[in-house]
């Protein structure tokens, strides 16, 4: 057995022993030893192997699986720019606290020094975005290698998942030729390559969250703000302790009698907030979407208690009072009248949004978001793209505590969203949907490229097509004084025919032009499909203004 083959087989075996059950592989020559070892392990049923030819899509697919399962997923590529294409997903995993184990194959040092093909400096390629980096020594035919290889896998796994802050790790692995198994491939290595007995890890380490720290709320007038993975737990805590709870995802995933579905509207009303300023905010996760949330967290008169187990903490005014991995019993009982006032305002705001949308021409991004949330089957997964879709579902989504939401909000880019959705759907046991804008869809359309031997989830991708960057029409760039430059450098119309692009990837496409057609298109169905809704982005700004005015009037008159 040659050294590269021996090393690759040991690394894959130890990954499995460390509970890694999904690996995403991009093909290449230098990573051939790992490719052979992964194929063998998958054939034996020891892991599930996913193969993608586009490294960026591969990394985001792995991120989606890891985000949904909560367990480390490995992603493997060859040397050179292949490794660089993992970088966007590594950055997202870092900021979102998603455990990824990145394995990049490399040329050995003597080939790097000679200017060999497909060589870049891969040592520390991802900088501070990884929790741990190591370059393994080039495999040699001598005793002592097995323990070293297995130990490094355990170190990487622990840094990705076993410590208090989940995230990506990077192992760079230089392989010398031969890169394929020997023709005879006999087990003639100078030491045993077996792992610990009974499938145990080489080094036993505690799982993530084994020793959590707690924050202790102490106010009668408190508010919970929840983001992404903390939404369900936040709703349960708030229900027990009588604090109103607002989620950046609106009513998605948020249940209980204290849930305030229209919370992001209420936080934007200065008069309401002046009369209903919380003493403390219990913030779970890292809010990234709404400026009104950031303003509340920046208020010097409000104490911020932060629960953020998987990344660094948000502190717009650097005023965080406590940070912990979980939240404890409050030191004081909540004021029931405080919650009642928030619930009345929520009811008034929600009714105003519904009435205003019903009076507007169909479709708009907000109306499509409302109908999508209403029509999702029970126990659905909804992957929401950045820009307008993540705002739309929060602003109009009704109460759907049974829906699981995922958003790539670590660095909030549009990179890899389709691949992330595919990965999350592969790991979800119920119906799966994605809601994205047209630029997000086009940016990762290669995520649709799935070989005939690969698993395809049951995933419906709803594309809100406003022919460009509709989000900018809601920002300062969309104001009238910038009209001359807006379309060219912000609106960026593309005129792409999504149906033709989907046909090229062999993915069914439906263009819906009515509410009834949308309802029919969203019925659960097997396989991967795209549902397109075309909207006019020139209406975005006026519609949002109408909604703000309607909400403000309804809350003031309650």
Buried (B, 14 or more C-beta within 10 A) or exposed (E): BBBBBBBBBBBBBBBBBBEBBBBBBBBBBBBBBBBBBBBBBBEEEBBBBBBBBBBBBBBBBBBBBBBBBEBBBBBBBBBBEBBBBBBBBBBBBBBBBBBBBBBBBBBBEEBBEEEEEBBBEBEEBBEEBBBBBBBBBBBEEEEEBBBBBBEBBBBBBBBBBBBEBBBBBBBBBBBBBEBBBEEEEEEEBEEEBEBEEEEEBBBEBEEBBEEBEEBEBBBBBBBBBBBBBBBBBBBBBBBEBBBBBBBBBBBBBBBBEBBBBBBBBBBBBEEBBEEBEBBBBBBBBBBBBBEBBBBBBBBEEBBBBBBBBBBEEBBBEEBBEBBBBBBEEBEEEBBEEBBEBBBEBBBBBBBBBBEBBEEBEBBBBBBBBBBBBEBBBEEBBBBBBBBBBBBBBBBBBBBBBBBBBBBBBBBBBBBBBBBBBBBBBBBBEBBBBBBBBBBBBBBBBBBBBBEEEBEBBBBBBBBBBBBBBBBBBBEEBBEEEEEEEBEEEBBEEEEBEBBEBBEEBEBBBBBBEEEEBBEEBBEEEEEBBBBBBBBEBEBBBEBBEBBBEBBBEBBEEB
